[in-house]
Amino acid sequence: MASKSIFRIIFHNQGSIYEVYAHEVTQGGMYAFVEVGEITFGERSKLVVDPSDEKLKSEFAGVKRTYIPLHAIVRIDEVEKEGQSKIHPGGEGKGGNVSPFPMSMKPPAAD
């Protein structure tokens, strides 16, 4: 049986950079949104607790799939192994060096 693909999704959310892992990533049915399903959180040691990992677990608890605006996506990678989900400080002036790419959300005019 073939194993499911694992994707690392990095995106902006409320001034921070989120890095999550999921098994499903599609364009979805909503214009300008990326659909992310089956978000995974690997089993980590119970001795060391990462606050950003715990915050992500609680934020996405009970979520079957989430829709991320296309302009918030920094990068999507298909990876071989699941890593640790993280929240990085982001935005200018906060020590981060990644800023959102400006883009129009207006669809192109029909000819």
C-alpha positions in Angstrom: 0.0 0.0 0.0 1.4 3.4 -1.0 1.8 5.9 1.8 0.0 9.2 1.7 1.9 12.3 0.5 2.9 14.8 3.2 2.9 18.5 2.5 4.5 21.3 4.4 2.5 24.5 4.1 4.0 27.8 5.2 1.6 30.8 5.4 1.0 34.2 7.0 -1.6 34.4 9.7 -2.2 37.5 12.0 1.4 38.8 11.8 3.0 35.4 12.3 4.4 32.7 9.9 2.7 29.3 10.4 4.3 26.1 9.3 1.9 23.1 9.3 1.9 19.6 7.8 -1.0 18.0 6.0 -1.9 15.1 3.8 -4.3 17.0 1.5 -3.7 20.3 -0.4 -5.9 21.3 -3.3 -7.0 24.5 -5.0 -10.5 24.0 -3.7 -13.8 25.3 -4.9 -13.5 28.8 -3.5 -11.7 31.4 -5.7 -8.3 32.4 -4.4 -8.2 29.9 -1.5 -6.0 26.8 -1.0 -7.9 24.0 0.7 -5.8 22.1 3.3 -7.1 18.8 4.9 -5.9 16.2 7.3 -3.6 18.5 9.2 -1.2 16.3 11.2 0.7 16.8 14.4 3.4 14.2 15.0 3.8 12.5 18.4 6.6 14.3 20.2 8.3 13.7 23.5 6.1 14.5 26.5 9.1 15.7 28.4 9.7 18.8 26.2 6.7 20.9 25.3 6.9 23.4 22.4 4.5 26.3 23.1 4.0 27.0 19.4 3.2 23.4 18.6 0.7 23.3 21.5 -0.9 26.6 20.2 -1.3 25.1 16.7 -2.8 21.9 18.1 -5.4 23.9 20.1 -6.1 26.3 17.2 -6.7 23.4 14.7 -8.4 21.0 17.1 -11.6 19.6 15.5 -10.8 21.2 12.1 -11.4 18.8 9.2 -10.1 21.2 6.6 -9.1 24.8 6.4 -9.1 27.3 3.6 -6.1 29.6 3.4 -6.2 32.8 1.2 -3.8 32.4 -1.7 -2.1 35.7 -1.0 -1.2 34.4 2.5 0.7 31.3 1.2 4.5 31.6 1.3 5.3 28.1 0.1 4.0 24.5 -0.2 6.4 21.6 -0.3 5.8 17.9 -0.7 8.2 16.3 1.9 9.2 12.7 2.7 8.8 13.0 6.5 6.6 15.1 8.7 8.4 17.7 10.8 7.4 19.7 13.8 4.7 22.3 13.2 5.8 25.8 14.2 4.8 29.5 14.6 7.5 31.9 13.7 7.4 35.7 14.4 6.8 37.4 11.1 6.4 40.7 9.5 8.6 43.7 9.2 10.1 45.1 12.3 9.4 41.9 14.3 12.6 40.1 13.4 11.1 38.3 10.5 12.3 38.6 6.9 9.3 37.2 5.0 6.5 39.5 3.9 3.4 38.8 1.9 3.6 39.2 -1.9 1.2 42.0 -3.0 -1.3 40.8 -5.5 -4.7 41.8 -6.8 -7.6 39.6 -5.7 -9.7 40.8 -8.6 -10.2 38.2 -11.3 -9.0 39.0 -14.8 -11.5 40.8 -17.1 -13.3 38.6 -19.7 -12.5 39.3 -23.3 
